Amino acid sequence: MKKDYRQLFQPHIINSISGLSLIARVLVDGYLAGLNKSRRVGMGQEFSQYRGYELGDDLRLLDWKMFARSGRYYIKQSEIDTHISVKFIVDASKSMEHAEDGVSKIDYVKVLVASLAHLAQEQGDAIGLYALNNTSITSLQPMVQKQQYKRFLHELIHIKGDGVWPSNTLNLDKFHDKSRKELVFFVTDMYEYDTELTALIKSLKTKRNEVVVLQIMGKKELQFNYKGYVVFEDLETGAKVKVDAKEAKSNYLSKLDTMMSTTKDMLLSNDIGYQLFMLDEPLGEALQLFLKQRSHLI
């Protein structure tokens, strides 16, 4: 992140619509300015067929002549329909409240998701948001309407890390729209008690969509840069344990490496993308990843 951008990375700015919108715009505009050519994707030029209007479709694409003749709403499709649906599923369990240097995982996620959504909207895509834990659910269906991004940010800033991931998998129908090309981002720290996260992630993948897991971790979590005796608390259960950091480091790093390698291999073997982000890392790589995965669908 550029130094001037990092100065905006403060909870009271992140957790306001205007502040989060500003950060996302600065980040995306700065990233696009660094590209040789910013590509804005629109509808293809060669007409192919009509299809019935569906909730969430851009009203600007309605064919009013067909409506006048038939009394029904139709969308004019091109040979290459370059609009897609971008869905963000956020792990809102308590572990996402882990913070380092004043920045929590959930606040980092808000900036990450807002920036990707801003870029998606610039491409003319529908954006939707889901955030889950066992105490609350955020659900905003993908749309392309002008006010959708503002609604999106409103829901995003009110997400709080609490409880655990739901033990009962929710109805997955809301996560799938087989009539549209979809890019699904699952944002999480991948802490699970059994396979509740990985099971859901695998179930999201279809032949028609692209699914990408963005794992968010703190630098201290990954490197275990602690000294002396340290008390660690499980944010989701409240359990505490006191350890000698020097003695625990080797065993901790070994188990963490095994867990992360196993998870990554499992995802890739199921044709699911994966990217690790640390709380102090820039987000330009996420924007690049978005454009790359998006290109697979159009």
Secondary structure, 3 states (H helix, E strand, C coil): CCHHHHCCCCHHHHCCHHHHHHHHHHHHHHHHHCCCCCCCCCCCCCEEEEEECCCCCCHHHECHHHHHHHCCCEEEEECCCCCCEEEEEEECCHHHHCEECCEEHHHHHHHHHHHHHHHHHHCCCEEEEEEECCCCEEEEEEECCCCHHHHHHHHHHCCCCCCCCCCCCCCHHHHCCCCCCEEEEEEECCCCCCCHHHHHHHHHCCCCCEEEEEEEECHHHHHCCCCCEEEEECCCCCCEEEEEHHHHHHHHHHHHHHHHHHHHHHHHHCCCEEEEEECCCCCHHHHHHHHHHHHCCC
